[in-house]
Amino acid sequence: TLDANYRSTPELVAAVNYVFERADRQPSGAFGHKTDEGNPLPFIRVSARGKARRLQRRNESGEWQPCPALTGWALPRDSLLAAGHFVEQMAEHTAEAITSSLNAAQLGDCAFFDADGEMTALRPQDIAILVSTGDQAAVLQQSLNRRGIKSVYLSDRHRLFATEEAADFHRWLLAIAEPQRQDRLRAALGSSSFARHWGELDAVRNDVRLDEDTSRFMAYQRIARHQGILAAVYQLMHDYHIPARLLAAPLPDRSGERRLTNLLHLADWAQNEQAQLAGLDALLQRYAQAVSDNEAEHELRLEQDEHLVRIITIHSAKGLQYPVVYLPFLPLIRPKEANKNSTATPWRTSTGRGMSLGEFPEAIAAEHEA
């Protein structure tokens, strides 16, 4: 666990520390694991090492005032909303808040200030709204459109196949499909997602080492045919210590956690596609088509999406950074049920951890009953 946050502003880190430290004093603790015998998963306070950059707005007197680092919206306790109405209401609140901030920015009244006092106006692309589903994204876009605010929904698939991990995953699939081909095997072993240093890459030329790798990939091929590509990829990542390597070697534009998440998404996608196809060759063709389709779509959307408010799933946003973030539907997140047939390895955690806010008990109950 890292004891320092190098991304968020000091004010946000302090706010999160405050919220979770208070939650940790509750009988069940911050994460629901606290008992009379102790707390195996306590909240650990972190220090702030991020940039001192803060959003500010002018008040009615014309003076600049810092915006709160963390703001929560609470419905009245006697307010009972069905899940659909709750989404609509929170979408309207979110759209109104964003419109107000962007209008102020156009007037020169809402901007970021760096530690040296340099001012940068808030822009639409600085804002991200995190959602759980495409339906929530659609409701948000409607609310924003009514106010003349353009947005783009960055779906998991739209971003996923444009990543470097997507190219690496393709190399893995090729090597699993034909492990006897040394060119494919070397390409997989030399992919950036293996996060190998130069000495290890040079060792790939060693025939004895390559024979060992060939045997491994032949085993992955058998697993892929009998248990599915997901199980094969999990075994590959375990054997070559991919998670630990990626987490220890982040790239300038993507954290190791983000890279690992991309690979897991790709493995899930491949497993779903394989269930509808006949053999690894068909899966390879389907994967190549998905990458090609995404590239064509990406070229068409790249320029027009550049200056829009971002809407993205919480799952897909893992490891990414945005200056201003809204999470309007947090109370509706359901804990993800464990799959009894799952072959997930211990280092893979649930992506749907639930969270309940004290001011929304009725709304949460209504959502669970819906």
Sequence and secondary structure as in RCSB ss.txt:
>XXXX:A:sequence
TLDANYRSTPELVAAVNYVFERADRQPSGAFGHKTDEGNPLPFIRVSARGKARRLQRRNESGEWQPCPALTGWAL
PRDSLLAAGHFVEQMAEHTAEAITSSLNAAQLGDCAFFDADGEMTALRPQDIAILVSTGDQAAVLQQSLNRRGIK
SVYLSDRHRLFATEEAADFHRWLLAIAEPQRQDRLRAALGSSSFARHWGELDAVRNDVRLDEDTSRFMAYQRIAR
HQGILAAVYQLMHDYHIPARLLAAPLPDRSGERRLTNLLHLADWAQNEQAQLAGLDALLQRYAQAVSDNEAEHEL
RLEQDEHLVRIITIHSAKGLQYPVVYLPFLPLIRPKEANKNSTATPWRTSTGRGMSLGEFPEAIAAEHEA
>XXXX:A:secstr
  SEESSS HHHHHHHHHHHHHHHTSTT SSS  BTTB SS     EE S   EEEEE TTS EEE  SS     
 TT    HHHHHHHHHHHHHHHHHHHHHHHHTT EEEE TT  EEE  GGGEEEEESSHHHHHHHHHHHHHTT  
EEEE HHHHHTTSHHHHHHHHHHHHHH TT HHHHHHHHTSGGG   HHHHHHTT HHHHHHHHHHHHHHHHHHH
HT HHHHHHHHHHHTTHHHHHHHS  SSS HHHHHHHHHHHHHHHHHHHTTSSSHHHHHHHHHHHHHHHHHHHHH
HHTTTTTSEEEEEHHHHTT   SEEE TTGGG       TT    TT   S      TT HHHHHHHHH 
